[in-house]
């Protein structure tokens, strides 16, 4: 299953969610609190060294960090 690292209310993750939902793809959403700086944590850096949200982990284990890659 796809895993989307998301932040409700942020525009970039919203675009990624819209794309996934329009395509009818099932995904698990994990919330990242960018207000508290969670995207800068060491744990999230292991997922996305660029420290940006969204990040999408594919079923193959690849990590996509740009909306252009996700769509």
Helices and strands as residue ranges (DSSP letters): E 2-6, H 11-22, E 27-31, G 38-40, H 42-47, E 55-57, E 63-64, H 67-70
